[in-house]
Amino acid sequence: MLSNILLFLLTSAAYIQIIGSPSFLAESSDDESCTKNAQCSGDHRQTSIRKNRINSNHQQPERSDNTMPVQDQHVNCNQIYQQQQKYLLYDVNDHEGFNLRRDVYIRMALLTHRLGSSWTLVLPPWINLYHWRDVNYNPHHDDINPLPWSTFFETSSMSKFVSTIEMSDFVKLHSQPLDQILILNSDYDDDEYSGEYSEKDTHSSENIEIDNCLNSEPYEVLNNRQFIYQSLWNHGGELIAKKLSCVKLQNFISTFSNFIKSNLSDVNTLMIRKAETILHDNYGDTLFWSARRSMRFAPDLVSIGNRFRSDHLESWDSKDGTGEDTDWRKTIKQPGQASGGPFLAVHLRRQDFVTHRSEHVPSIDCACKQMASMAESRGLERIFISSDADNDEWKQIYDYFKRQKVHDLKVYRFQNESLSPGQVAIVDQWIAAHAKVFIGTFESTFTFRIQEEREILGFHEDTTFLSLCPRCDHDGANSTKINRCWQLSKWRINYGKSDKD
């Protein structure tokens, strides 16, 4: 098999080689066997497997198809080594936001699932996000550090759907170039390509054309044999690969999976650039929801959110009907099973939406009128607001409720300067997902993620798929109007027959 190795250029002046074995399965200095009580047959590299390597650093999905060795089973370590050789890396357009990137992860997880259990998905660090305006996370600052997925999510839960590994763990295990980088783009002109391969699958619009890169992306040739490509994961960071190709496509996950299996079968480390161009085959199907349900938030952020709920909103799981099993695969909720805490949650999107989607976003006063009207109609005295509003807009919100003294409503906002903007966003979503009623912003991915979370928790659709009206009548807004203002798409949860299918 080809070695799986990665070089990072951490500064523009020097390369730093990451020292590690070719595979995590080949790194061991003790006498432990592949798994507890499982003896290896064959003589593969005279090594054995550290069992905590699988359980922690490199997390394998729990499967029912015996692809992983079981206790007291005689296994061939060479076969296991070969099974774990393939790694799928990806990154996303640097202008995409936090919540869109979460959906891209689901697409990549579904692609990994289709490729098979021999593939592991490498989780790209979070960095350089447009909406993280905090000075400590300004993308133009040189001291930014990439944040691992475990900062925001419970990665062990994600690995119960597909095998995952953090980028930081991956680079410790690899010290030579990647096998292949594919740069995806759906907007190239036809005359830019003289493609050698095309595939048309079940959808007539699907097409894949692969060729040498022309003027699409910044890269350079190293020693006439290898390619250097700039990575978004670190400032000044660059990836080195044995082969780099650009791909023109209008493509679904299934077609791209078939393409990889048919044309890149000898590739063991594959990097996909601009992964957001790959589309869902069946958005909202059972596999989509399995991947989505596996994306549980980091336990420390959940604890912070739960403490805020109990301290300020009289909300806790045992009373609200929002408890979950520790394993997402064992949590199946019926619509309406969750009642939620006695508060209204609102996501009020501002910033670029005010400029570029003004027809969908109400003024601050109009939004506050709608909040007050909905709270009154539902008999709620607390409103939790999640918003990217600036300080002046937040002052307008507070002033409105102080000035109006509407039904003694109390307005709450979560703030924690010790957390990154992304962590605050996660806590915001967790709190909002537990409200008795939630109102979002039309076409906001932040709102979408909260609606998905509420579906998982078991809320009724009538309390979840509501959005703020962009305009208020001269006499104010009422809850009836909110219900019919924007008819949001209702992506209902789908459990299917089995989460292990």
N, C-alpha and C positions, 0 to 999 in steps of 0.2 A: 504494500500500500504506500501511497505517497505520504510523506511527512506533513504534519499540519502545523504550520508555523506562522507567527505573526511578528512583524517589526513595527514599532511605533516611532515616528520621528517626533520627539517631544519638544525639540527646539529647532530653529532653522539652521543651527550650526552643527548639530551632532545627532547621530542615531544612537539609541540605547537598546541593546539587545536584551530581550526578556529571556532569562534562563529557565528552562523547564524541559520535561520529557516530551517526546512526540505526542503522547496521549496520556490522559490522566490514568488510564488503565494500565499503563506500563511503568508507573511511578510507584515504587514501594521499596522499602528497605527492611521490612520485617517479614515474618513468616506466616502472616495471615493469608488465608485462601480467598477465593473470589468473593464469597460471602460466608457468613458464619456456617460452619459445618459442611460447606460445599468444597470438595477437593477438585483441583484442576488436573486434567489429563493433558498430555502433550508437553512439549518443552518450549514454550513461547517466551523468549527473552529472559528465561530464568528468573522471572519476576512474578509477583502476585498482586492482588488488588487490596487496597486499603478500604475496608467496608465503609468507613465514615466519609470517604471521598464521594461515594454515591449518595450517601444520606444527607450530606451538607453542601459541600462546594458544588458538586455536579448532581443536580437533582433529577432523578428519573421518574417518569410517571408510573403510578401503580396500575398495572395492567392485569388482565385476566387471560392473556393469550400465551403466558409462559415465555415471553421474550426475555425476561430477566431470570437469572438463576434462582432457584428456590432452595430452601434448607434441605440438607441431606441428599442433594441431587449431584451426581457426578457430571461435571461440566468441562468443556474444553475451553481453556482461557484464550486460545488463539481465536476461536469463534467469537467470544465475547469482545475481544479486542477489535476484531473487524467490524462487529456490529456498531461499536461506539465511535467509529472513525469519522463520521460525517458531521460537519458543523455548518449551519446556515446563519450567516451574519446579514444584517441589513441596516440601512439608515433611511432617513426621511428628509424631504425638502426642508431646509432650515427655516422657512417661514411658517411652517405648520405649527399649530398650537398644541398644548398639552393634551386636550381631550380628543382631538383628531388623531394624534399619535397613539392614543390608547386603542382606537379602532384599527389602526394600521397593525398594531401588535396582534389583534385578533386575526387579521388576514394572514399574517405571517405564521401564527400558530396553526391556523387551518391548513396552510400550505405545508408546514412541517408534518402535521397529522397525515396528510395525503402522501407525503414522501415516504413515510414509514418510520418504524421505531429505531432504525439505525441513525436517524438524524436528530441532532440536538439544536435547539434554537438559542442563539447567543443574543443576550439582551443588551442593546446599545445604551450607554449611559445617557442621562438627561442633561442637556446643556444647551445654551444659546436659544432659549425659548423666547418668542416674541413678547408674550404677555407677562413675563417675569420682569417687571419694571423696577423691582427693588434694587437699590444701588449696589447691594452686595452680590446681586446676580445679574448685573449689567453685562451683556455679552461683549462689550468693548473693553472690559477690565481684563487685565492680564492674569489676575489671580483667581480666576474662576476654576473650580474643581468640578469634574463630572460627577453627577450623583447617580448611584446605583439604583436599580429598580426596587431593592429592598427598602429604600428610603420612603417609598410610597405604597408598595404592595407586599403582600405575603407571598414571596416567590415559591415557597414550598407548596402552597396551594395551587399556584399556576402550573407547577410541575406534575400535578395529578391529571392534567390534560395532555400536555406534551413535555418532553424532556427540555429543560432550560438550564442555562448557565449564565452568570453575570459576565460581562466583558472583562472585568478585572480578574476574574478567575480564569477565563479563557487565555488571556495573554500570559499568565503565569505558566501555562502548559505548552505554549507554542513559541518557537523562536526562529522560524523560517517563513518565507513568503506564502501567502495564500495561493491556492490553486487557480482561482478564477474570480474576477470581479465583473459583474454585469451591471451596466448603467442603463436604466430603463427610461424611456421617454416615449410619450404618445403623440408628440407634436412635431416630429422632424418632417421636413419637406421630402417628397419622394425622390428628388434629384440628389439628395445627400447620401443615398444608400444604393449599393449594388449588392444587396443581401444574398447570402449563400443558402439561407434556410428560411422556409416559411411553413406555417402550419395553420390549417383551418379546421376547427373542431366542430362541435355540435351547433355553435352560433356562427352564422355567416359573417358577422362583423369582427370576429376574432382573428387576429393575425399576429404572427411573431416573425420578425426579420432580424437576423443577427449579422453583424459585420464589424469590421475594424472601425474604431471611433475616428471621426473626422474633426469637426469643430465643436462638438457638443459639450465637452467637459474639459476642465484643466487637468492635464496629466503630463508626465514626461517618461521617456524611455530610459531605463537604467541598464547600461552595459549591453544594449541591443537585445536583451533577453527578458528583462523584467520591467514592470511598470510601477511607477509611483503615482499614487492618487491621493489627493487631500481628503482627510477624514474630518467630519464635523464633530467627532467625539472629544477632541482636545485641540487647544490652540496650537497651531504649528504642527499638529499631528498629521502623519501621512501613512497610508497603507502601501505595502509592497506586495505585488502579486506576480505570478508567473504568466498570467494571461489576463488581458483586459479587453472587453468587447462592449459595444453599445447595442441596445436592443430597441427596435421600434415595435410598438405593440398597442393593440386595443385588446385587452386580455383579461381573462378570468382566472381565478386560483386554479381550477381544474386543468385548464389548458397549459398554464405555466408549469404545473406539476408534471404533466405528461412530457412537456418539453425537456425538463431537467432529467427525468428518468431516461428519455430516449437519446438525448444528445450530450448529457454531462454525467454519464454514469461513472466515469473514472475520476470525477471531481470529489474531493473529500472536504475541502474548505471553500465554501462559496459565499461571496459577498454580493448582496443586491442593493444597488444604489437607487434612490427614489422609489422605495417600495410602495408608496401611496398610490402609484399608478396601477397596481394590481387590484382588481375588483372582486367583490364578493360574488360567488355563484348564486347563493340563496341566502340573502340577508335575512336574519331572524329565524333560521331553521334550527333544528335541535343541536347540531354541532356548533353553530354560532353561539347559542345560549350556554352550551357547556363551557366553551372558551371564556365567555363573558362572566359566567358565574365563578369560574376559577380565579378571577382577578380580584380577590379580596384585598381590602386595604391593609396596610401595615398595622399590626396589633397596637403599637404605641399611639398611632394616630386615632384608631378606633377608641382607645381608652380616653384620650383627650376629648374626643367628640362626645362620648357617653357621659363624661363628667360634666361637660357644659350642659348637656340635656337635663341631667338630674339637678344641677345647681340652679339653673335659670328657667327651664321650660317645663318642669314637672313631668319629665319624660324618661321612662326607662322600659327596657324590653319586656319584663314580666307583666307590666300593666298595659303596654301598647300592642302586645301580640307580635313583636318583631324579633323574637329570639331565633337563633340559627344554630344548627349543629356545627361542630368544629370542622367537619368535612362537608364541603359544599355539595358533594354528590349525594349526601343524605338529607339535604334540605330541599323539600318540595312543598311549596306554599300554594294555597288556593286563593283566587282573587277575593278580596274582602276579609281574608283571615287576619290581616293586620289592621288595627284601628288607628295607630299613631298617637303621638303625644298631643296635648291640648294647645297646639299653636299652629299658626299659618306660616308656611315657609315660602319665600319669594326669591327667585333669581332674577335680578335686574341687570341686564347686560348694557354696558355703556361703551366707552372708549371708541374703537373704530366702527362699532355698530351705529353710533350716533351720526357719524359722517357718511358711511357707505351704505347703511341700511336704515336710513332715517324713517322710511315709510313703515318700518316694523317696530320702531322703538318709541315709547311714549316719553313725554317730558317728565321731569321729576315730580311735579305737582300732580300730573295726570296719573302717574304710577302710584303715588301715595293715596290718591282718591280711590283707586281700584283696590288697593290693599285694605284700606279701612272698610270699604263696602263688603268685601268678601269676608273679612273677619267678623263683621257684625252679623252677616247672614248665617254664618256657621257658629255663632255664639263663642267666638274665640277672643281672648284678651291679650294674647301675645303674638307678636310677629317677628319671625327670624328672617333677616335679609342678607342674602349673599350677593355681592356686587363688586364690580371692578370700577365703581364710581371714584372720582377723584375727591380730594378733601372738601372742596367747595360744594360738590354735589351731596356728599354725606351730610354736610351742615344743612343743606336745604331739606334733606329728608328729616333730620332731627327737628329742625325748626317747624316743619309742617305739622308734625304730630304734637309738638308743644303748643303751637299756635291754635290748632283746631281742638285739642283736648277731646279727641274723638273717642267716646265710650271708654275712657281710661285705658286706652291701648298702650302697651309697653313694647318698645322696639328693641331688638337685640341684634348684635353683630359680633362675630367671633374675630378676635385679634390676638396674635401671639408673636411678638417680635423675635423670639428664639427659633421660630420655624421659618423655613424657606417659603416663598410664595406658592410653590407647588404643594407643599405640605398643608398650608392654610387652605388651599383650594380643596384638598381631599377632605379635611375636617368639615369645611363648609358643606360639601356634598353629602357627607355622612349625616350631618345634623338635619339638613333639608329633606333627606330621604325618609326621615322618621316623623315628619309632621303629619298632622291629621289631613291637611290639604296642602298641595303644592301648586304654585303658579310659576311658570317659566317664561323665557323669552323666545319668541318665534325664531326658529332656525339656528339656535345656539347649540353647539355641541356640548357645552357645559350643562345646559338644560337636558339634553338627550341622556347624558350619563346619569343624572339624578333620576330621570324617569325609568331608566333601566334598573337602577338600584331599587326603586320602589316596586317594580315588577317582581324582582327577586325576593323582596321582603313580604310580598303578598298583599299589596294595597289594591283597592278597587280602582278601575280605570277612571271613574268619575272624579276621583280625588287627585289624579296624577297628570292627566294630559290636558292641562289648562295653560293658557298663556295670556300675558298682558295685552290689552288692546293698544294699538298705536295712538289712538285719539280718544278723547273724552267728550261726551256731550256737554252742552253748555251748563247743564244742571248736575254734572258730575257723572261718575260711572257707577254701575250697579253690578251685583254678582251675576245677574242673568245675562247681561251683555258679555261678561268675561267668558261665560260658558259657550257662547256662540260666536265670539269674535274671530278667533283663529281655530280651525279644526285641525289639530295636530295629528300627524300620523301615529297610529296606535300600534307600536311594535310589541305585541303581547308575547309573554314568555312561552317557550315551547320546550317541554321536558322530553318529548318523544318516548320511545320504548325503554331506552337504557342510555345512561351517560357513558357507558363503556363501549357502545357500538362504534 
